[in-house]
C-alpha cells in the first residue's frame, strides 16, 4: 500500500477538486494534518469513508506570525487528545525561515512545549515541521527520546544530523517527498543513506508542487516512491513500498493495523 506520511486534504481539495477520488483510486494510506478544528473534522469525515486516513492536529509553528492568539486552537488540541480522537500530534515544531517567523520564536518554543507534553501524556507520535531550526530539536533531545515516535515531515536536516538523532535513542523517522524530484541535494543524500526501516514517503499535498504545477497531489506519490527506490541502490519499488508501509504503521500505529 502506498503511504503518505504528511498531507493536508482540506487545503488540497480547495485547489484540486476531486483529490479524494484520486486518493481512493490509488489506495493511499495517509496521515492528514490539520491546524484548526474545522480541518480536523473534515479529515475525520474522510477517515470514515476510507481508504485508511490518520488524523493529526497541532498549532502549526507558522500560525503565531499569521494569527497571533492561538488559544482556541490549543484548547482543541487538548480536547481532541483527551477524547481519543488523535492519531498523532502534528505538525508542530520550529520555523525560523524568515524575519516574521523569527519574531515569534519565543511563542513557538512555548507552543512546542505544550505539544510535546500532549504527545507524552497521551502516548502519541509527534510530527515535526522544522526549518532552519535543527539546533532547537537537539536542545530537546532528552525529552524527544521519550516520544513514542518522531516523524520528520520533509526531513530538513543533514545525514549526520539524522544519524545523531538515532544515536541519541530517539525513535525518529525521516519522510521524503517531491524535494527529491526537485534535485534538493541534501534530501537526496539523506534518502539514499538512512536505514531502510527509518524512511517514509509523503506529498505534503498541496504545498510542495513540482515545477510547472499548481500544487502537489497524491498522484505524485508513485513518482516519489520510484525516485526513492532508485536512490536506494535500485531497490524494487514494490519492495520499498512494503517497507515504507511497515515503517508508517510502526511510526503512527505502533505496528498495529
PEWO-V989792 format. One record per residue. N is the residue number from 0. RES is the residue in three letters. SS is DSSP state (h for helix, s for strand, l for the rest). NEAR is the number of other C-alpha atoms within 12 Angstrom. D_FIRST is the distance of its C-alpha to the first C-alpha in Angstrom with 2 decimals. Layout:
n=N res=RES ss=SS near=NEAR d_first=D_FIRST
n=N res=RES ss=SS near=NEAR d_first=D_FIRST
This chain:
n=0 res=UNK ss=l near=30 d_first=0.00
n=1 res=UNK ss=l near=42 d_first=3.81
n=2 res=UNK ss=s near=46 d_first=6.28
n=3 res=UNK ss=s near=50 d_first=9.89
n=4 res=UNK ss=s near=51 d_first=12.41
n=5 res=UNK ss=s near=50 d_first=15.29
n=6 res=UNK ss=s near=49 d_first=16.26
n=7 res=UNK ss=l near=44 d_first=19.19
n=8 res=UNK ss=h near=46 d_first=18.47
n=9 res=UNK ss=h near=33 d_first=22.18
n=10 res=UNK ss=h near=29 d_first=23.45
n=11 res=UNK ss=h near=35 d_first=20.98
n=12 res=UNK ss=h near=26 d_first=21.99
n=13 res=UNK ss=h near=18 d_first=25.61
n=14 res=UNK ss=h near=21 d_first=25.24
n=15 res=UNK ss=l near=25 d_first=22.76
n=16 res=UNK ss=l near=17 d_first=23.34
n=17 res=UNK ss=l near=18 d_first=20.55
n=18 res=UNK ss=h near=29 d_first=17.85
n=19 res=UNK ss=h near=37 d_first=16.22
n=20 res=UNK ss=h near=22 d_first=16.29
n=21 res=UNK ss=h near=21 d_first=14.41
n=22 res=UNK ss=h near=37 d_first=11.60
n=23 res=UNK ss=h near=23 d_first=11.64
n=24 res=UNK ss=h near=17 d_first=11.87
n=25 res=UNK ss=h near=24 d_first=8.82
n=26 res=UNK ss=l near=22 d_first=6.85
n=27 res=UNK ss=l near=38 d_first=6.51
n=28 res=UNK ss=s near=39 d_first=6.97
n=29 res=UNK ss=s near=45 d_first=10.22
n=30 res=UNK ss=s near=50 d_first=13.47
n=31 res=UNK ss=s near=48 d_first=16.29
n=32 res=UNK ss=l near=48 d_first=19.70
n=33 res=UNK ss=l near=40 d_first=23.02
n=34 res=UNK ss=l near=38 d_first=26.58
n=35 res=UNK ss=l near=31 d_first=28.63
n=36 res=UNK ss=h near=28 d_first=28.61
n=37 res=UNK ss=h near=18 d_first=28.19
n=38 res=UNK ss=h near=29 d_first=24.94
n=39 res=UNK ss=h near=37 d_first=23.67
n=40 res=UNK ss=h near=26 d_first=24.71
n=41 res=UNK ss=h near=29 d_first=23.00
n=42 res=UNK ss=h near=38 d_first=19.65
n=43 res=UNK ss=h near=30 d_first=20.43
n=44 res=UNK ss=h near=21 d_first=21.01
n=45 res=UNK ss=h near=29 d_first=17.59
n=46 res=UNK ss=h near=28 d_first=16.11
n=47 res=UNK ss=h near=14 d_first=18.31
n=48 res=UNK ss=h near=15 d_first=17.05
n=49 res=UNK ss=l near=21 d_first=13.22
n=50 res=UNK ss=l near=27 d_first=10.29
n=51 res=UNK ss=l near=30 d_first=10.34
n=52 res=UNK ss=s near=41 d_first=12.47
n=53 res=UNK ss=s near=43 d_first=14.53
n=54 res=UNK ss=s near=46 d_first=18.11
n=55 res=UNK ss=s near=49 d_first=19.94
n=56 res=UNK ss=s near=48 d_first=23.59
n=57 res=UNK ss=l near=50 d_first=26.32
n=58 res=UNK ss=l near=48 d_first=29.36
n=59 res=UNK ss=l near=38 d_first=28.25
n=60 res=UNK ss=l near=41 d_first=30.72
n=61 res=UNK ss=l near=35 d_first=31.85
n=62 res=UNK ss=h near=29 d_first=32.94
n=63 res=UNK ss=h near=31 d_first=36.28
n=64 res=UNK ss=h near=25 d_first=37.48
n=65 res=UNK ss=h near=15 d_first=36.68
n=66 res=UNK ss=h near=18 d_first=37.58
n=67 res=UNK ss=l near=20 d_first=39.76
n=68 res=UNK ss=l near=17 d_first=39.71
n=69 res=UNK ss=l near=25 d_first=36.30
n=70 res=UNK ss=h near=20 d_first=37.70
n=71 res=UNK ss=h near=17 d_first=36.21
n=72 res=UNK ss=h near=29 d_first=32.65
n=73 res=UNK ss=h near=30 d_first=33.36
n=74 res=UNK ss=h near=23 d_first=34.69
n=75 res=UNK ss=h near=30 d_first=31.46
n=76 res=UNK ss=h near=41 d_first=29.46
n=77 res=UNK ss=h near=28 d_first=31.65
n=78 res=UNK ss=h near=19 d_first=31.62
n=79 res=UNK ss=h near=30 d_first=27.84
n=80 res=UNK ss=h near=30 d_first=27.46
n=81 res=UNK ss=h near=18 d_first=30.36
n=82 res=UNK ss=l near=12 d_first=28.97
n=83 res=UNK ss=l near=20 d_first=25.66
n=84 res=UNK ss=l near=25 d_first=23.73
n=85 res=UNK ss=l near=39 d_first=22.18
n=86 res=UNK ss=l near=42 d_first=18.90
n=87 res=UNK ss=s near=46 d_first=20.10
n=88 res=UNK ss=s near=51 d_first=23.23
n=89 res=UNK ss=s near=49 d_first=22.69
n=90 res=UNK ss=s near=45 d_first=23.12
n=91 res=UNK ss=s near=45 d_first=26.46
n=92 res=UNK ss=s near=43 d_first=28.36
n=93 res=UNK ss=s near=43 d_first=31.01
n=94 res=UNK ss=s near=36 d_first=31.73
n=95 res=UNK ss=l near=27 d_first=34.96
n=96 res=UNK ss=l near=21 d_first=34.19
n=97 res=UNK ss=l near=16 d_first=37.36
n=98 res=UNK ss=h near=13 d_first=40.69
n=99 res=UNK ss=h near=17 d_first=39.71
n=100 res=UNK ss=h near=28 d_first=36.86
n=101 res=UNK ss=h near=22 d_first=39.11
n=102 res=UNK ss=l near=21 d_first=41.68
n=103 res=UNK ss=l near=26 d_first=39.33
n=104 res=UNK ss=h near=28 d_first=38.48
n=105 res=UNK ss=h near=19 d_first=40.38
n=106 res=UNK ss=h near=28 d_first=38.66
n=107 res=UNK ss=h near=34 d_first=35.23
n=108 res=UNK ss=h near=30 d_first=36.28
n=109 res=UNK ss=h near=22 d_first=37.30
n=110 res=UNK ss=h near=33 d_first=34.13
n=111 res=UNK ss=h near=38 d_first=31.98
n=112 res=UNK ss=h near=27 d_first=34.13
n=113 res=UNK ss=h near=27 d_first=33.59
n=114 res=UNK ss=h near=43 d_first=29.80
n=115 res=UNK ss=h near=41 d_first=29.77
n=116 res=UNK ss=h near=25 d_first=32.11
n=117 res=UNK ss=h near=34 d_first=29.89
n=118 res=UNK ss=h near=39 d_first=26.81
n=119 res=UNK ss=h near=24 d_first=29.04
n=120 res=UNK ss=h near=20 d_first=30.82
n=121 res=UNK ss=h near=27 d_first=27.78
n=122 res=UNK ss=l near=27 d_first=25.59
n=123 res=UNK ss=l near=36 d_first=22.92
n=124 res=UNK ss=s near=47 d_first=20.91
n=125 res=UNK ss=s near=50 d_first=22.45
n=126 res=UNK ss=s near=49 d_first=20.89
n=127 res=UNK ss=s near=45 d_first=23.42
n=128 res=UNK ss=s near=39 d_first=24.73
n=129 res=UNK ss=s near=32 d_first=27.39
n=130 res=UNK ss=s near=27 d_first=29.60
n=131 res=UNK ss=l near=22 d_first=32.69
n=132 res=UNK ss=l near=28 d_first=32.75
n=133 res=UNK ss=h near=28 d_first=31.25
n=134 res=UNK ss=h near=19 d_first=34.69
n=135 res=UNK ss=h near=26 d_first=34.17
n=136 res=UNK ss=h near=36 d_first=30.99
n=137 res=UNK ss=h near=23 d_first=32.94
n=138 res=UNK ss=h near=15 d_first=35.80
n=139 res=UNK ss=l near=23 d_first=33.60
n=140 res=UNK ss=h near=25 d_first=32.12
n=141 res=UNK ss=h near=17 d_first=33.92
n=142 res=UNK ss=h near=26 d_first=32.49
n=143 res=UNK ss=h near=35 d_first=28.95
n=144 res=UNK ss=l near=25 d_first=29.01
n=145 res=UNK ss=l near=25 d_first=29.25
n=146 res=UNK ss=l near=34 d_first=25.99
n=147 res=UNK ss=l near=33 d_first=23.16
n=148 res=UNK ss=l near=39 d_first=20.91
n=149 res=UNK ss=s near=49 d_first=21.58
n=150 res=UNK ss=s near=48 d_first=18.91
n=151 res=UNK ss=s near=42 d_first=20.56
n=152 res=UNK ss=l near=41 d_first=19.34
n=153 res=UNK ss=l near=40 d_first=20.01
n=154 res=UNK ss=l near=44 d_first=21.72
n=155 res=UNK ss=l near=38 d_first=25.38
n=156 res=UNK ss=l near=34 d_first=27.16
n=157 res=UNK ss=l near=25 d_first=28.18
n=158 res=UNK ss=h near=23 d_first=26.95
n=159 res=UNK ss=h near=17 d_first=29.99
n=160 res=UNK ss=h near=26 d_first=29.31
n=161 res=UNK ss=h near=36 d_first=25.79
n=162 res=UNK ss=h near=22 d_first=27.27
n=163 res=UNK ss=h near=20 d_first=30.10
n=164 res=UNK ss=h near=32 d_first=27.94
n=165 res=UNK ss=h near=25 d_first=26.30
n=166 res=UNK ss=h near=15 d_first=29.82
n=167 res=UNK ss=l near=21 d_first=30.94
n=168 res=UNK ss=l near=20 d_first=28.59
n=169 res=UNK ss=l near=32 d_first=26.31
n=170 res=UNK ss=l near=35 d_first=22.75
n=171 res=UNK ss=s near=42 d_first=21.46
n=172 res=UNK ss=s near=42 d_first=18.10
n=173 res=UNK ss=s near=46 d_first=18.32
n=174 res=UNK ss=s near=47 d_first=16.16
n=175 res=UNK ss=s near=48 d_first=16.59
n=176 res=UNK ss=l near=48 d_first=16.42
n=177 res=UNK ss=h near=43 d_first=18.70
n=178 res=UNK ss=h near=36 d_first=21.55
n=179 res=UNK ss=h near=37 d_first=20.62
n=180 res=UNK ss=l near=29 d_first=20.83
n=181 res=UNK ss=l near=20 d_first=24.16
n=182 res=UNK ss=l near=18 d_first=25.60
n=183 res=UNK ss=l near=20 d_first=26.02
n=184 res=UNK ss=h near=18 d_first=27.46
n=185 res=UNK ss=h near=24 d_first=26.96
n=186 res=UNK ss=h near=32 d_first=23.29
n=187 res=UNK ss=h near=32 d_first=22.93
n=188 res=UNK ss=h near=24 d_first=25.03
n=189 res=UNK ss=h near=34 d_first=23.10
n=190 res=UNK ss=h near=43 d_first=19.65
n=191 res=UNK ss=h near=27 d_first=21.24
n=192 res=UNK ss=h near=24 d_first=23.12
n=193 res=UNK ss=l near=32 d_first=21.19
n=194 res=UNK ss=l near=22 d_first=19.96
n=195 res=UNK ss=h near=30 d_first=16.44
n=196 res=UNK ss=h near=26 d_first=15.92
n=197 res=UNK ss=h near=37 d_first=16.98
n=198 res=UNK ss=s near=46 d_first=14.98
n=199 res=UNK ss=s near=48 d_first=12.50
n=200 res=UNK ss=s near=53 d_first=11.60
n=201 res=UNK ss=l near=49 d_first=13.02
n=202 res=UNK ss=l near=46 d_first=14.97
n=203 res=UNK ss=l near=43 d_first=17.77
n=204 res=UNK ss=l near=42 d_first=18.01
n=205 res=UNK ss=l near=33 d_first=20.75
n=206 res=UNK ss=l near=27 d_first=22.67
n=207 res=UNK ss=l near=32 d_first=21.81
n=208 res=UNK ss=l near=26 d_first=22.69
n=209 res=UNK ss=l near=26 d_first=22.98
n=210 res=UNK ss=l near=13 d_first=26.60
n=211 res=UNK ss=l near=9 d_first=28.02
n=212 res=UNK ss=l near=16 d_first=25.40
n=213 res=UNK ss=l near=16 d_first=26.13
n=214 res=UNK ss=l near=28 d_first=22.89
n=215 res=UNK ss=l near=35 d_first=19.38
n=216 res=UNK ss=l near=42 d_first=16.72
n=217 res=UNK ss=h near=46 d_first=13.00
n=218 res=UNK ss=h near=35 d_first=13.81
n=219 res=UNK ss=h near=37 d_first=14.62
n=220 res=UNK ss=h near=43 d_first=11.22
n=221 res=UNK ss=h near=30 d_first=10.77
n=222 res=UNK ss=h near=28 d_first=14.36
n=223 res=UNK ss=h near=39 d_first=13.94
n=224 res=UNK ss=h near=42 d_first=11.36
n=225 res=UNK ss=h near=28 d_first=13.86
n=226 res=UNK ss=h near=32 d_first=16.73
n=227 res=UNK ss=h near=42 d_first=15.44
n=228 res=UNK ss=h near=32 d_first=15.08
n=229 res=UNK ss=h near=21 d_first=18.56
n=230 res=UNK ss=h near=28 d_first=20.05
n=231 res=UNK ss=l near=24 d_first=19.00
n=232 res=UNK ss=l near=16 d_first=21.25
n=233 res=UNK ss=l near=16 d_first=19.41
n=234 res=UNK ss=l near=20 d_first=16.45
n=235 res=UNK ss=l near=18 d_first=14.25
n=236 res=UNK ss=h near=25 d_first=11.31
n=237 res=UNK ss=h near=19 d_first=9.09
n=238 res=UNK ss=h near=20 d_first=10.63
n=239 res=UNK ss=h near=35 d_first=10.37
n=240 res=UNK ss=h near=34 d_first=6.64
n=241 res=UNK ss=h near=24 d_first=6.87
n=242 res=UNK ss=h near=28 d_first=9.86
n=243 res=UNK ss=h near=38 d_first=8.79
n=244 res=UNK ss=h near=35 d_first=6.39
n=245 res=UNK ss=h near=29 d_first=9.64
n=246 res=UNK ss=h near=36 d_first=11.77
n=247 res=UNK ss=h near=44 d_first=10.41
n=248 res=UNK ss=h near=35 d_first=11.02
n=249 res=UNK ss=h near=27 d_first=14.21
n=250 res=UNK ss=h near=40 d_first=15.45
n=251 res=UNK ss=h near=44 d_first=15.00
n=252 res=UNK ss=h near=29 d_first=15.04
n=253 res=UNK ss=l near=21 d_first=17.13
n=254 res=UNK ss=l near=15 d_first=14.65
n=255 res=UNK ss=l near=12 d_first=14.83
n=256 res=UNK ss=l near=15 d_first=12.34
